[in-house]
């Protein structure tokens, strides 16, 4: 099932506002910050075992490896997780991005 991807405005806010603010505080590159944040805040793989009538067991694994795979709502949550981390752990505050939270209009 395909879903609508994050919006360009969401991506611009993350890479143009949030990550540069973290970079200014930490000295890390935007790429390093993004890699760490995806590791910390993207949904973890889920593993589910499914048995059919004949007793065969299938393992279903679902993981999100890139923010480009997130829906607008999931991407908004990812950005909020990054913003919360930045504020609580680094003292970095960023402007509220309310206008893009739910993706393209």
Buried (B, 14 or more C-beta within 10 A) or exposed (E): EEEEBBBEBBBEBBBEBBBBBBBEEBEBEBEBBBEBBBEEBBEEEEEEEEEEEEEEEEEEEEEBEEBEBBBBBBBBBBBBBBBEBBEEEEEBEBEEBEEBBBBEE
